[in-house]
């Protein structure tokens, strides 16, 4: 059964394969509800920035200077969101960049708004940037509103038969099969497929396919 993490990983792997030998950066961020407090807009965009900078042969002077100034500042307050956005704008304006974000619905609402607004600012300065997002359907309108560009989207619903097949396979791997009676197994096979929800996939493509590097 394909999860949102699986889908994001497939996209990232495909992009990385196609980006080899080209002046292209592929970045990704996977949200985890358990770490929600640690996943602010600043930390998310900071992670994307570090991924891009880590793949450069030479760090731009303005980026290096900003980090050095922060390092020498009294109190070490850390880079602020506008600072990180400006850095990402500067780098992605001359570097083809793909941003993949998984499970955006797990991000706290206020941070999600800040993140999407920041991504929109980056897109305005970096027309070559492409964004791929996966989340639950209830955030679809929010993404389309805040990323006011050409957004392609699709809803993906897992088939009940695939879910049941996956559950059968996992139950068959149980190292203590005798600990579960037939009634509990039947309940699992009935209730879990009923609770599975559809998955929303969106991509800001601005003129080209998000999956193909040209």
Secondary structure as a PSIPRED ss2 file (coil, helix, strand):
# PSIPRED VFORMAT (PSIPRED V4.0)

   1 X C   1.000  0.000  0.000
   2 X C   1.000  0.000  0.000
   3 X C   1.000  0.000  0.000
   4 X H   0.000  1.000  0.000
   5 X H   0.000  1.000  0.000
   6 X H   0.000  1.000  0.000
   7 X H   0.000  1.000  0.000
   8 X H   0.000  1.000  0.000
   9 X H   0.000  1.000  0.000
  10 X H   0.000  1.000  0.000
  11 X H   0.000  1.000  0.000
  12 X H   0.000  1.000  0.000
  13 X H   0.000  1.000  0.000
  14 X H   0.000  1.000  0.000
  15 X H   0.000  1.000  0.000
  16 X H   0.000  1.000  0.000
  17 X H   0.000  1.000  0.000
  18 X H   0.000  1.000  0.000
  19 X H   0.000  1.000  0.000
  20 X C   1.000  0.000  0.000
  21 X C   1.000  0.000  0.000
  22 X C   1.000  0.000  0.000
  23 X C   1.000  0.000  0.000
  24 X E   0.000  0.000  1.000
  25 X E   0.000  0.000  1.000
  26 X E   0.000  0.000  1.000
  27 X E   0.000  0.000  1.000
  28 X E   0.000  0.000  1.000
  29 X E   0.000  0.000  1.000
  30 X E   0.000  0.000  1.000
  31 X C   1.000  0.000  0.000
  32 X C   1.000  0.000  0.000
  33 X H   0.000  1.000  0.000
  34 X H   0.000  1.000  0.000
  35 X H   0.000  1.000  0.000
  36 X H   0.000  1.000  0.000
  37 X H   0.000  1.000  0.000
  38 X H   0.000  1.000  0.000
  39 X C   1.000  0.000  0.000
  40 X C   1.000  0.000  0.000
  41 X H   0.000  1.000  0.000
  42 X H   0.000  1.000  0.000
  43 X H   0.000  1.000  0.000
  44 X H   0.000  1.000  0.000
  45 X H   0.000  1.000  0.000
  46 X H   0.000  1.000  0.000
  47 X H   0.000  1.000  0.000
  48 X H   0.000  1.000  0.000
  49 X H   0.000  1.000  0.000
  50 X H   0.000  1.000  0.000
  51 X H   0.000  1.000  0.000
  52 X H   0.000  1.000  0.000
  53 X H   0.000  1.000  0.000
  54 X H   0.000  1.000  0.000
  55 X C   1.000  0.000  0.000
  56 X C   1.000  0.000  0.000
  57 X C   1.000  0.000  0.000
  58 X C   1.000  0.000  0.000
  59 X C   1.000  0.000  0.000
  60 X C   1.000  0.000  0.000
  61 X H   0.000  1.000  0.000
  62 X H   0.000  1.000  0.000
  63 X H   0.000  1.000  0.000
  64 X H   0.000  1.000  0.000
  65 X H   0.000  1.000  0.000
  66 X H   0.000  1.000  0.000
  67 X H   0.000  1.000  0.000
  68 X H   0.000  1.000  0.000
  69 X H   0.000  1.000  0.000
  70 X H   0.000  1.000  0.000
  71 X H   0.000  1.000  0.000
  72 X H   0.000  1.000  0.000
  73 X C   1.000  0.000  0.000
  74 X C   1.000  0.000  0.000
  75 X C   1.000  0.000  0.000
  76 X C   1.000  0.000  0.000
  77 X C   1.000  0.000  0.000
  78 X C   1.000  0.000  0.000
  79 X C   1.000  0.000  0.000
  80 X C   1.000  0.000  0.000
  81 X H   0.000  1.000  0.000
  82 X H   0.000  1.000  0.000
  83 X H   0.000  1.000  0.000
  84 X H   0.000  1.000  0.000
  85 X H   0.000  1.000  0.000
  86 X H   0.000  1.000  0.000
  87 X H   0.000  1.000  0.000
  88 X H   0.000  1.000  0.000
  89 X H   0.000  1.000  0.000
  90 X H   0.000  1.000  0.000
  91 X H   0.000  1.000  0.000
  92 X H   0.000  1.000  0.000
  93 X C   1.000  0.000  0.000
  94 X C   1.000  0.000  0.000
  95 X C   1.000  0.000  0.000
  96 X E   0.000  0.000  1.000
  97 X E   0.000  0.000  1.000
  98 X E   0.000  0.000  1.000
  99 X E   0.000  0.000  1.000
 100 X E   0.000  0.000  1.000
 101 X E   0.000  0.000  1.000
 102 X E   0.000  0.000  1.000
 103 X C   1.000  0.000  0.000
 104 X H   0.000  1.000  0.000
 105 X H   0.000  1.000  0.000
 106 X H   0.000  1.000  0.000
 107 X C   1.000  0.000  0.000
 108 X C   1.000  0.000  0.000
 109 X H   0.000  1.000  0.000
 110 X H   0.000  1.000  0.000
 111 X H   0.000  1.000  0.000
 112 X H   0.000  1.000  0.000
 113 X H   0.000  1.000  0.000
 114 X H   0.000  1.000  0.000
 115 X H   0.000  1.000  0.000
 116 X H   0.000  1.000  0.000
 117 X H   0.000  1.000  0.000
 118 X H   0.000  1.000  0.000
 119 X H   0.000  1.000  0.000
 120 X H   0.000  1.000  0.000
 121 X H   0.000  1.000  0.000
 122 X H   0.000  1.000  0.000
 123 X H   0.000  1.000  0.000
 124 X H   0.000  1.000  0.000
 125 X H   0.000  1.000  0.000
 126 X C   1.000  0.000  0.000
 127 X C   1.000  0.000  0.000
 128 X C   1.000  0.000  0.000
 129 X C   1.000  0.000  0.000
 130 X E   0.000  0.000  1.000
 131 X E   0.000  0.000  1.000
 132 X E   0.000  0.000  1.000
 133 X E   0.000  0.000  1.000
 134 X E   0.000  0.000  1.000
 135 X E   0.000  0.000  1.000
 136 X C   1.000  0.000  0.000
 137 X H   0.000  1.000  0.000
 138 X H   0.000  1.000  0.000
 139 X H   0.000  1.000  0.000
 140 X H   0.000  1.000  0.000
 141 X H   0.000  1.000  0.000
 142 X H   0.000  1.000  0.000
 143 X H   0.000  1.000  0.000
 144 X H   0.000  1.000  0.000
 145 X H   0.000  1.000  0.000
 146 X H   0.000  1.000  0.000
 147 X C   1.000  0.000  0.000
 148 X C   1.000  0.000  0.000
 149 X C   1.000  0.000  0.000
 150 X C   1.000  0.000  0.000
 151 X E   0.000  0.000  1.000
 152 X E   0.000  0.000  1.000
 153 X E   0.000  0.000  1.000
 154 X E   0.000  0.000  1.000
 155 X E   0.000  0.000  1.000
 156 X E   0.000  0.000  1.000
 157 X C   1.000  0.000  0.000
 158 X C   1.000  0.000  0.000
 159 X C   1.000  0.000  0.000
 160 X H   0.000  1.000  0.000
 161 X H   0.000  1.000  0.000
 162 X H   0.000  1.000  0.000
 163 X H   0.000  1.000  0.000
 164 X H   0.000  1.000  0.000
 165 X H   0.000  1.000  0.000
 166 X H   0.000  1.000  0.000
 167 X H   0.000  1.000  0.000
 168 X H   0.000  1.000  0.000
 169 X H   0.000  1.000  0.000
 170 X H   0.000  1.000  0.000
 171 X H   0.000  1.000  0.000
 172 X H   0.000  1.000  0.000
 173 X C   1.000  0.000  0.000
 174 X C   1.000  0.000  0.000
 175 X C   1.000  0.000  0.000
 176 X C   1.000  0.000  0.000
 177 X H   0.000  1.000  0.000
 178 X H   0.000  1.000  0.000
 179 X H   0.000  1.000  0.000
 180 X C   1.000  0.000  0.000
 181 X C   1.000  0.000  0.000
 182 X H   0.000  1.000  0.000
 183 X H   0.000  1.000  0.000
 184 X H   0.000  1.000  0.000
 185 X H   0.000  1.000  0.000
 186 X H   0.000  1.000  0.000
 187 X H   0.000  1.000  0.000
 188 X H   0.000  1.000  0.000
 189 X H   0.000  1.000  0.000
 190 X H   0.000  1.000  0.000
 191 X H   0.000  1.000  0.000
 192 X H   0.000  1.000  0.000
 193 X H   0.000  1.000  0.000
 194 X H   0.000  1.000  0.000
 195 X H   0.000  1.000  0.000
 196 X C   1.000  0.000  0.000
 197 X C   1.000  0.000  0.000
 198 X C   1.000  0.000  0.000
 199 X E   0.000  0.000  1.000
 200 X E   0.000  0.000  1.000
 201 X E   0.000  0.000  1.000
 202 X E   0.000  0.000  1.000
 203 X E   0.000  0.000  1.000
 204 X E   0.000  0.000  1.000
 205 X C   1.000  0.000  0.000
 206 X C   1.000  0.000  0.000
 207 X C   1.000  0.000  0.000
 208 X C   1.000  0.000  0.000
 209 X C   1.000  0.000  0.000
 210 X C   1.000  0.000  0.000
 211 X C   1.000  0.000  0.000
 212 X C   1.000  0.000  0.000
 213 X C   1.000  0.000  0.000
 214 X C   1.000  0.000  0.000
